[in-house]
Amino acid sequence: MDTGLEQVHGWAAELESLCERIAPRFGRVEVRRRASGFLRGLLSAAERKNGWRLAEQAGDRTPDGMQRLLNHARWDADEVRDDLRDYVAEHLGDPGGVLVVDETGFLKKGTKSAGVQRQYSGTAGRIENCQVGVFLAYASPRGHALVDRELYLPQGWTQDRPRCREAGIPEQVEFRTKPQLARRMLARALDAELPVAWVTADEVYGGDGRLRRWLEERDVAHVLAVSRKQSLVSGLFRFERADQLAARIPAGAWRRYSAGQGAKGERLYAWARVAIRPLRQPGRGHWLLLRRSLDDGELAYYVCYGPASTSLAELVQVAGVRWTVECGFQQGKGETGLDHYEVRRYDAWYRHATLSMLALVFLAVVRASAAEAGTGGGWARRTGRAAGAVERAGGPPAAVRAGVARTG
């Protein structure tokens, strides 16, 4: 058997092993088979991963079986999520791992889908009729993957219980802000002992003081984006805005570092930091991290907490990891149908998102395996290069899809 074919069979065997791993979560044999077919369909080359396309990939004449899997079959998506997280820990886990929080929008028509309303969507870059999902990603030198998800329910929904019941939203589900949803996911990951050194997120989450204090209470190092107006305790023992602190940084304190490889090459910026919170715990440090564009001088701000020995370069590296969650959204929507669902129910959204994330994790594990074998040449080794390096080198996921189709 030639090396390429042997590798393809290895990928197919890994997928089979993953299906066996989650099989106990599905009580009935036919539901297990349906879930396996659903997962294989998400990994197929089909352009759309909706019910009809997934049914065609599984050899079904109608989408009824796939729709039952999401809407009516008896299984717990949270149990599969836990299996997914354990799978990530085994294959991508690293003591220097970083958890990344972010949200993404799912454009929708109508008013029936759980959580849908006119709200800001980062995907569209404007206010649209959409659902918003808050996601947790895990990134390490071996790769990155989405590991948890929560559907954001605006107050207009949670205050309308008849509407919630119609969408299958349980009575006990109450309104939670996006930072509160993030905290729930972070707590699950930390309690499960996913190997984590840092947490990072944009200013929607960094601007929430309760989330920052909670992370500090758990002694979780973090680099969280904040606005220029963020009030901080300076070294002068007084509250000052982030931009006021930045204005006092001397010109010689700025250093040029790369935040990682982007689509157009190295993402180079000028960086500086200033110590804040003078009454800190022994052995721990608090900093305001500044990022300045080399083109127009625009500033970005981050509140940081971590070991006192943390270098500026390390803070920069963590801040740069945040883009991996965007990669996860792009890959999930482009490769495993994260936004291709046609369901309205609350629990069905979680089921589809979880299975899509599981398919995406499988691809991340294959990429990591290919990189370690020297065939992918990409980000997953230790260099911080973009996750698309394996694909650009001609490796998976395209070859994975072909292999699964031939051997599955």
N, C-alpha and C positions, 0 to 999 in steps of 0.2 A: 504494500500500500504506500503510495507516495505521501510526502509530508503534508501537502495541502489537503488531501482527502482525509488523512488521519486527523488533522486538526478539525476539519468539518465534523467528523464523527465525534470528536471530543466535545465540540460545542453542543451537538445534539444530545449527547449523553448528559451534559451539564443541565440542559433544559429539562430532560426527563427527570433528573434528580431533583430539580427545583419543584417540578409538578408533584413528585412523590412527597416532598417536604410539606407542602401545603394540603395534601390530600386529606389528612385527618380532620381538617376544618370543615369538610363537606360530608355530611352524614350519609348521604345516599350515593351509590355508585354512579348513577346517571348524572348527578350534579357534579361529582368529581370530574367525570369525563367532559362535561360541558365547560367547566372552569379551565381544564387543560386546553380544550379547543379554543376557548376565548383567548387565553394567553398566547397560543400559537398564532391566532389570527392577528393579535396586536403586533406580533413580531413579523408578520408577513409583509410583502411588498405592496399590498393593497393601498391605494392612495387615500381612501377614506376607511376608517375603522368603525363604522356604524353597524347596527344590527344586521342589516342585509349583507354587507360585505363580510362580516365575521361569520355569518351563517354559510355563505358561499365557500369561504375558506375551510370550514368544517365539513362541507359536503351536505349541509342541510338544505331543504327546499324552501323553507320559510325562516324568518328571524324569530319565531315564537320561542324557541328554546333559549336563545341568547337573551331575549327580553325577560323570560322567567328567571334566568340566573341573576339578573340585576334587580328585578322588582319583587319576586315572590319566593324564590327558593330559600331554604333555611340554612343560613350560614352567617358568621359574624366577621365583618370586614376588619374589625379591630384586631381579631386574632391573626388574620392574614398579615395585617400591618406589622404585628409583633414578629411574625416569622420573617418578614421582609427586613426588619431592622436587625434581627439576629444574623441573617444572611449577609447583610452589609458588614456587620462587625467581623464576621469570619473571613470575608474575602477582601474587604477594603479597609478594615480597622487599623488604626495606627495611633500610638500615644499622642502624636501631635495633631490629631484630627480636629477639624473646625466645624461647628454647627452654624448654618446660615439660615436666617429667617427672611422670607419675602412673600409677596402676594402676587397673584396674577388674575386677570379677568377672563371670563368666558362669555363672549357675546351671545345673547339669546333674544328670541322674539317672544312676545306675549308676556303674561303676568303669572303663570301657573307654576313655573319651576321654582323650587325652594330657594329663597334668598334673592330672587331676581328683582331688580328695580333699576331705575336710572341712577347711576353712581359712577364715580371716577374709575376708569379702567386704565391701568398702566399699559396694558397690551395695545389699546387703541390710542392712548395718550390724550383722552378727553372723556367727558361724561357720556356714557352709553347705557343702553338697557343691557344689563349683564349680571352674572353671578361673579362673586369674588372668592377665591380660595386662598387661604394662608397656608404656606408650605414650609417644611423644615427640610433642609438639605444637609448632607454630610459630605465633607471633602477631606481627603488625605492625600499623601504623596502617591497613592496607588490609584486614585480615581475619585469620582464623586457621584452622588445619587440623591434623589428625593426619598426621604424616609418617613415623613408624616404629613398629614393634611387635615385641615379644618375648613368647613364651609362657613363663611361669614354671613350671619343673618342680621340685617339692619333692624333697628328698633321698630320700624313700620311693620315688620313681619312678626317679631316676637310679641308685640302688643295686640296682634290680631289672631287670637287662638283658633277661631274657625278656619281661617286661611291656613294656619299651620297644620291643623289636623288634615285638611284636604291634601297637603303636600307631604303628609307622613312625618311631620316633625313632632317628636315626642313632647308630651306636656312638660316634662322636667327640663327641657332645653330652654334656657333663658338668654337674654341678650348679653353678649360679651364683646368687648372691643377687640380690635385686631391684636394689640399687645397682650391682652388677656389670653387670646387663643394661642399666641406664640408661647406664652408662659406654660400653658398646659402641655404643649408639644415638647418644649425643652425639658420640663419636669419628667415626662415619660422617658425621654432619651437618657437623661442623667440617672434616673432611678434604675433603668435597665443596664446601667454601667457601660453604655456605648463609649469606647475610648475617645475622650474629648479633652483638648487643651484650651480651646478658645471658642467664643461665640461672637458672631458679627451679624449686623443687620443695618438697614437704612434708617433714615431719621424718623419714619413713622413709628419705629420701635425704639430707637435710641432716644427719642424725645420723651419717652414715658419714664418718669423718674421711679415709679414703683417697680417697673421691670428691671431697671438698672440696680436698684437697691436689693431686689430679690436675688439677682445673680451674684451680687457682692456678698450677701448673707450666705450663699452656698459656696462662696469662694471660687466662683467660676470666672476666669479671666475673659475679658471682652473688649472688643473694639466696635463701638456703636456710633453710627453717624448721627449728628445733631444739626440743628439749624444755627445760623450765625447769631441768632438772638438768645440761644440757650444760656441761662444763668448758671454760673459755676462759682464755687468758692476758690478764689485765687490764693496765691502764695502770700498775699497781703492781708489774709483773713477777712476778706470782704467779698460780696457777691459782685461779679462782673460778667458781662456778656462775652460769648466766645469771640466775637469779632474785636472786642476791646482788648482782650488778651493777645489776639493775633497781631494787633497793631504795634505791640511793644516788643515783638520778637526781632532781634537784631538781624541785619542782612546776612552776617556771617554764619548764622545758625542754620540756614537752609542747606539741605543736602539733596542731591539728585539720586533717586532710586526708581527702579521699575516696579510697577504694581502687578507685573505678570505679562505674559504674551497675549496680545489681542489679535483681532482679525487683521489689523494693519501693522502688526509688529509689536515691539516692546511698548508698553504703556508707561512712558517716562513722565515723571512729575518732580517738582521740588517739594520736599517734606521738611517739617520741623515739629518740635513738640515743646510744651511747657508744662512743668509740674503744677498740679493743683491739689486741693484738699490737704493742707499741711498736717492736720491731725489724723494721719493715716495709721493703719495697723502696721506693726513691725514686719519688715520683710515684704511689704506690699507697696505698690506704687499707683498713683492716679495721674493721668496726663490728659491734656488736650492735644490731640494730634491734628496738624494742619497739612492739607494737600493743596499745592498751588499749580495751576496749569502753566505749562511753559509757553503756551501760545498767547493767551489773553490775561493771565494772572488771576483767573477766577479761583476762589478759595472754597475748599470743602473742609468740614469740621467733624472730629470724632472724639467722643469721650472714651477713655481707655482705663482699664483696671487690670492689674496682673502682678506677677512677681517683680520685686524692686529691681532685679537684675535685667529685666527685659530691655533689649536694645531698640533704638529707633528703627533699625532695619527689620526687626521681627514684627513690630507694630505695623509697618508698611506691608509686610508679607500677609499678615492676617487681613488687613483692610482690602488687599487685592484679591483675596479668596472669594469675596462676596459675589463676584461675577459668575461663579460656578452655578449658583442657583438660577441665574438667567439662562445659562447653558442648559440646565435641567429642564426649564420650561420650554425652550426652543426644541430640544431633542424630544421631550415628552409629547409636545404637540405635533412635531414633524415626523416622529418615528414610531410612537406607540399610542397614538390616538388619544392623548390626554384630554383634548377638547372636542373629540368627535362623538361624544355621547348624545343620545336622544331620549333622556329620561327626565322626569320632573320631580320624582320623589327624593326626599332628603337622604334616606338610606341607600337608594340606588346611585346617587352621586358619589357617596363614599365608596361603594362597591366598585364602580367603574374607575374612579381615581386610584384606588388601591391596586387593582389589577394592572392598570396602565403603568403605575410606578414600579410594580414588580417586574414587568417586562423591561422597563428602562434599567432597573438594577441589574437584570441579567445581562443586558448589553454592556453595562459598565464593568461587570466582572469579566466578561469576554475581552473587553478592551484591555483591562489590567493584565489578564493572562497573556494576551498577544504582545503587549509591551514588554512584559518580563521575559518572554521568550525571544525578544529581539525582533519581532515581526511587525510591531506597530509603530515603534519609534516615537511615542507621543508623551503627553503630559504626565501619564501615570507613573513615571519612574521616579524622579526626584527634582525635576527641573522647573516645574510650575508652568509648563507650556499648555497651550489651549487644548481643550478636550477634543477638538476636531482633528488633531494631528494624526490619529490612527486612521481616520477616514481619508484624510488627504494622502496618506501613504498607501492607500489601496486596501487597507484592512477592513475589519468589521465596521458598521453593522451589515452592509450589503452582502458580504460573504456569509454572514451568520444566517441571514434570511434565506439565502439560496441553500445553505447546508441544511437548515431545519426543514425546508420544503422537500429536499431530496431524501432525508433520513428520518423525518418525523412521521 
